[in-house]
Amino acid sequence: MAKCCSNLFTEFTFQDLTNAKPPSEKASPQEMIDKTKQLISAISWDLVVEFIISCIKRLNNIGNCPIIS
């Protein structure tokens, strides 16, 4: 498997995907990432911030995965 894909979906579950609701307004992926980072910057729970940033990095790498794109 390509290196960028090796840990792309770790810790995601099928339930996470089926429970996800699409945003009502359309935004570019980078705008969504920036807004999410801005939102979590106010959280003072480092473990949660690390987990969310990790998820964002993996989601952001989807575009680099030759299996998906």
Phi, psi and omega in degrees: 000146180300145183303321182291343183260350190299327180234024185298319186248018176293143179071002172267143177240161178302323179297322177302318182288320182285335179273350183290139177246132181292151179293150181285330178252146182274138177215158177289156178305320181293322177297319179294319178297314181297317179295320179294315178298321179296318181296313183283347178296338179279347180281132179258023178254097188304322181298318179294316179300314178300316181297314182294317178298321178299316178297317180299316180299317179294317179296321179295331180281353180303320181296340180267357184273116182292341179286324182270316184273000000 
